[in-house]
């Protein structure tokens, strides 16, 4: 599996988690001095998707066209 394939898989899995979380949103809470922040988790997942998109875009070949004048 190529790096690009792995990035696409990570992005796809993260998007699936985002869909699941946003379909049934939960509040943040504190249990036994342990904080669970769904908003922070959601933000981390969104950052992961953005990072995957940046990595995939950077891996795409770029074509530069130029024209010379004489």
C-alpha positions, -999 to 999 in steps of 0.1 A, spaced: 0 0 0 14 34 -10 17 64 13 -11 81 -6 -33 51 -2 -27 51 36 -34 88 38 -67 83 19 -76 55 43 -68 76 73 -89 105 59 -118 81 51 -117 65 86 -116 100 102 -145 113 82 -165 82 92 -158 90 129 -168 126 123 -201 115 108 -207 92 137 -199 119 163 -219 147 147 -249 124 142 -252 119 179 -233 148 196 -224 144 232 -216 170 259 -182 172 275 -180 159 311 -158 152 340 -158 118 358 -134 109 386 -111 138 377 -109 127 341 -121 152 316 -138 140 284 -141 169 259 -160 159 228 -154 194 213 -117 189 215 -119 154 200 -140 168 172 -114 195 165 -86 169 165 -104 148 140 -110 179 118 -73 187 120 -65 151 110 -87 154 79 -70 188 70 -36 173 75 -44 144 52 -57 167 25 -25 188 28 -3 157 25 -22 144 -5 -21 177 -22 16 180 -17 21 145 -32 2 154 -64 24 161 -94 26 197 -104 28 209 -139 43 244 -146 38 259 -180 59 288 -192 64 306 -224 96 322 -235 99 354 -256 126 361 -281 
